[in-house]
Amino acid sequence: MTAGGPNEWGDDSPKNRFTDPATGEAYFLIIDKKTGKTKIYNEEWGADKYIGEYDPDTGKIKYNNNWYGGARKEERAFFNDNKNLIKNQAKTVVTKEKVKEEGLSESEAAMEANKLMGNNGIADLNEVPTAVAVDGTQELNEKTKQRSFVYPATLRTENNIQDTIKITQIQYVPSGLDDSLAGAADRGSINYSGENAKKLGGTVVLPIPTAINAANATDWSSNSMTAVEAAQANFLLQTGEAGVDTAISGLEDKFDKANMGDVKTALINAIASGAGKGNDLLSRTKGQVLNPNMEVLFKGPSLREFSFTFQFAPRNSAEGKTVLQIIRFFKQGMAPIRTKGKLFLKTPNIFELQYTYNGGQHKGLNRFKECSLVNTTVDYTPNGTYSTYEDGVMTGYELTLEFKELTPIYSDDYGASEKIPAEIGF
């Protein structure tokens, strides 16, 4: 078996092979983790044959010129004509390995693979045709045309790459029920392949706006339990387990041994006055209250909310159309979907957000879980005056988007690595 070293990805397993349709010969790749340089091997019954190395920076292949076991003429012709095949196969291998080794989502791993293999991740959007705004219900399926909208237009150029926020619209898939998880299924099982595959509805790439923040919170609330309440709770617990007689005798023993006459009086007062009134009656009659034994206790997680404000000032007709499409993309994507008979409403589409740096995941900013878009606000006169171009497009727009994550952040979302990596994570 041929496999990469500690600083390489890939091996000759059947899942990593691809073939030349003309000859039926099988090949596999070994990719350098740091440089992306890709070694090409021909799968053989005995020793696998080294064909050459593809350099993603130059787009050239350095072939093995050994007179015995080197690249054949037909192999050189095949790979010279199919460099994209090498690149795409390498990205597939890298994506799988990053998901397995680093715990990234498939979309995050794909972005990292694009970056390693010489794609900035933004320029890749040029490969997806931009469509005009879609009429009617935006219900996503396998035939949905994936649309990409980039503003400003120069953001996608190779020499003007800047940090961005990438927002992908996807179809909402219910998490469902799972008996093994106390009735609640895990949304992490919903991915880009298989039965629960996410259906993509397009992507918007914009410059990262100002005033971005993320607040991680959990719900901790003060809680108190007096000695009488503890005795009442203990009474109920013991009643359920051992019967009323045992519980009462147990309480009497404790009070008698400690000679706690005040506690006995408090218990009688609490029972006489009902739950919640014992302290009031005790204060009136004895001039004292029970120690509340106050403590802050964990109640549960909280869902994060994010708000972004984007300024648009289209500079030409093409950018004006893009701005209109972007605004419609969000407004239509967040709307509930009526079924054909209009008897039911389907959950609106949801969104995946990602900050990017140099085309990959931005390690200096937070990551996101799947988000619902709960509010979209458009200011058509952000400059305080009504003004349009000749084609009717406003000279300026201000778009505010408010997102809410579908699930809380848990400790295991950060991974199980013993070392804390140098990145923010969630």
N, C-alpha and C positions, 0 to 999 in steps of 0.2 A: 504494500500500500504506500502510495506517495502522499505526503501531507506537509503542510507548511510548518516552519519552525515557530519558536515562541513569539517572534515578531512578525508573523505572517498569518494570513487567513486562507482557508481553502484546503481541499483534499480531493482524492479521486473517487469519492463515494458516488453512487449512481445519481443521487439528487443534485450533484454539482456538475454533471456532465452535459455537454451539448454536442451536436453532430453537424458534420458537413453533409447536406442532403445529397450532394452529387456522388460522394464516395461512401457515405455511411460511417466514416471514421468518427470516433468519439474523442472529445477533448475535455480538459478541465483546466482550471486556473488556480494559481497561488499568488495572493496579493500581499504586498508589503504594507504593514499597518501604518507606517509613517509617510511613505512617499507615494503609495498607490501604484507603484510599478508592478506590472502583472506578468508573471511567468506563464507561458502557454505549454501544456503538455499533451501529448497524444497517448490516450489510454491503450496499453498493450497487455497481452496475456502475461508476458514476463516483465522485464523492466520497462517502465513508462518512458516514452521518448520526449526529450526536451526540444521544443520547437523554437522558442525565442522569448523575448521580453518586450512587452508593450509599455511605453512611457506615456502616461496621460498628459504630462506637461507639453510634450512635443507632438504627440499623436503619431509617433513613429514606432516601428517594430524592429528591434535588433535581433536578426535571425541567427540560429545556431548553424554555423557554416562548416561544422565537422564533416569530413567526406563520408564518415560512417555514422548513421544515426542522426544526421542533421535534418533541417527542414527541406522537404521535397518541393519541387517546382510548383506542383498543384496546390500544396499547402500554402506556399507564399502567396499565390494568386488568390486563394480563398480568403486568407486573413487580410490581405491588402484591400480587398473589396468589402470586407465586413468588419471594419474596426469598431463600428458602433455595436456590433454583436459582442465583441470582447468587452467593451466598456459596460454595456448593459448587464452582461453576465457577471462581471466583476462587482457591479453595484448590488446585484441580487445576493451574491455571496456575502459581501460586507454587511448588508442590511441584516441578514439572518444572524450573522455572528455578533453584531452589535446588540441586537435584541437579546440574544442569549447571554452574552458576557457582561453587558453594561446595564441591562434591564430597561433599555429605551423602548418607547412605543415604536411601532413600525414606521409611522410618519417621521418621527425624530431620527430614527436610524437611517431612513432613506435620505434625509437631508444631509446627514453626516457622510453617507456614502457618496452622494453627489459632490460634496465638497472635496473628498479625498480623490475622486476620479476626475477632478478638473472642472466640475460644474459648480457655479456659485449658488445654485438653488433658486435664484431669481430669474436668471436668464432662461432657465428651464421652462418658465411659464410661456416663453415664446412658442414652444412646441404645442401648446394647447390653444386652439383657435378661439379668438374672442367673438362671442355671439352678441347679437342685439338683445335688448331686454325681452324676456319671455312673457308672453301673454298667458293669462289664465292661471290655474292653480299650480303652484310650484311643488308638485309631488315627485320625489326623486325615484328613479328606477334605473335598471341597467342600460336603458336607452338614453338617459339624460345626458345632454351634451355638457361636458365640464367646461365651464367658462372661467377665464382669468381676467381680472381687472387690476391694472397697476396705475397708481397716480403718485407723483407726476410721471409722465411718459419716460422721462430721462432716468427714472429710478432703475429701470431694467437694463440700462447700458452698462457694459463691462467696466468702463473707466469711471463710472459714477455710482458705484455700489456703496450704499450706506446702510446703517442698522435699520431694520424694518419691523413692523408687526404684520404677521401673516395670519389671515382669518379665513378658515375653510368652512363652508357650509356643508353639513352632512344630515342625512335623514335620522330622525330620532328612532332608536330601537329600544323597546321596553326591556328593562333588566329582567323582568319575569320573576318566577318563584323558584327556589331551590331548597329542597328539604334538608340538604346537607349544611345549609347556611342559615338555619333557623328561619326559613321561609323567605329570606331576601337573597336574590342573586347578586353577583358581582358584575358591575358595569365594565370591569377590566377585561372580561371575557369577550366583549364585543370588539372585533377588530376589523381588518380590511380584507379578510378572506374567510371562506367557510360559510356555514349556514347563516351565521349572524353577521354577515359582512356589512360594513358601513357603505352607504351609497353617497357618493360625493356630488355636491351640487355647485361646485365652483370655488374660486379663491379670490380674495382681495388682498393686495399687498400695498401697504402705505408706510410712509415714514413714521417712526415711533413718535407719538405726540409728547407734548410737555406735560408736567405734573402727573407722572405715572406713580402708582403706589400699590401695594398689596398688603392687606392686614390679615394675618392668621390669628384666629381667636377660638377659644373654647369656653364653654359655659360653666362657671363655678359660682355657686350661690351659697349664702350663709344658711346654716341649718342648726337647729337647737333641739335638745332632748333632755328634759328634766329627769330627776330620779323617779318621779311618779310616772312619767310617760314611759320610761324604761321598764318600770315595774309592770305597767299595763301591757306593754309590748311583750314582756317576758311571760306575763300571765296568759296572753293569747297564744303565744307559741307553745307554752307548756300544755295549755288546754287542748290544743290540737294534737299533741303528741302523747300526753300521759293522762289526760282527763282533768276535770275541774278540781277534784279533791286534792290531787297531788300538787297542782299549781298553787292552790290556796295554802296548803300546809307548808309548801316551800317558802312562800312569801312570809308567812307568819313566823317561821323559824328564823329567817334572816332579820326581821324587824325586832323580834324578842331578844335575840342574842346581842344585837347592837344597842338594845334599849332605845330605839329611835322613835320616841313618842311623837315628835314633831312630824316625822315622815308618815306615821300612821294617821295622824290628824289630817295631813295634807292629802293622803290617799282617800280618806273618807270625804273630805271636802270636794275633791276632784270628781269623785263618783256622784256625790250629791248634786253638784252644780253642773255637771255635764262637761264634755270635752271642750277645751279652750277657755273655760271660766274659772278653773281651779286656782290660778294665780291671783285673779281679781278677788276671789272670796278669801283666799289666804292672806292677802295684803290687808283687806278690811278687818279681818278678825284677829290676825296675829302680828300685823305690821312687818311682814317679811314675804319674800317670794322665793320660789325654787330656783336654784342655780340652773340657767339654761344650757350650760355646757356647749356653748356655741362653737361651731367649726365650719369652715368653708369646705363644701363637698363638690366633687365633679358631677355635673348633670348631663353633659353630652357635648358633642362637637358643634361647630357653627359652619355655615356655608359662606364662602367668600363672595364678595361682590366687587365688580370692577367697572369703572366709568372712564370712557375715553372721549375726547373732543378733537375733531379733525377740522382743519380749515382748508377749503378748496377755493382756488382762484384760477379757473381754467384760462390758459393762454392762447388757445386756438380752438377751432371747431371740434377737432378730434378729442382733445382733452375735455371739452364741454360735454360731449356724448358719454365719455367714460365716467365723468362725475355723476351724470344722471343715472347711468347704469349701476354705479356703486350704491347710490342712495336707494334705488329700487331694490337692489340685491338684498339689502338688509331689511327694508320695510316689508317686502314680500316674503322673505325667508322667515320672519318672526311671526307671520300671520297663521292662525289655525287653518287646517285644511278640511274642507267639507268633503264627505264621501259623495259618490255619484247620486245616491238617493237623497242626500242632504239630511239624513236622519242622525248621523253621527259627525262629530268633529275629531279629526286626528290631531295628535300633538304636533305643534309647529316644528320645523327643522331646527336643529341646534348647531353649535359652532365650536370649532377647535381653534384656539389662539396660540400663537407662538411668536416670541421675540426672536429675531435672527441677528446674528453677528457674522459678517463675512459669509453669508449664505447658510450658516449652520445655527444650531441652538445657541442662544445667547446665555453664556454661563454666569454673567454678571447680573442677570435679572431673573425673576421668578418664572417658573413654568405654570401651565394651566391644566386643569382637568376640563372635560367637556362642559360647555356653558350654554345656558339658555339666554336668549336676548330678550330682556324683560321690558326695555323701553328704547325707543328711537325718537330723537327729537331733531328736527331740521329747522335751522334759522335761515330763512331765505334772504334776509337783509342784515347780515352780520355787521355791515358798516353803517347801519342806521338809515340807509336810503335805498329806494327801489331803483335798480339799475339792471338792464339786460343788454346782451349782445344782439346783433341783427337776427340771429337764428332763434331768439327767445330764451336762450340759456342765461341764467342770472350771472352777474359778474363775480359773485361770491356766494358761498354756502358755508354754513357751520353745522357739522353733523356730530351729535352726541349719542353715544351708544352705551347702554348700561347692561352689563352681563352679570349672570349669577351662576356659579358652578353647580352642577347637578348633584355632586356628592362631596362629602367633607374630605379634608386632608387627614390621612392617618400616618402614623409613624412608619409603617412598612412601605408607604409610597416612596420614601426616600431611598429604599434599597437596604440590603442587609450587609453592606460592606463594613468591615471592621475599622477601616480608615474613613475619615470624613473627607470627601473629595473637595477640591477647590472650585465649587460652584454653588449657587444659591439653592437649586432644586425648586421645590414648591414654595 
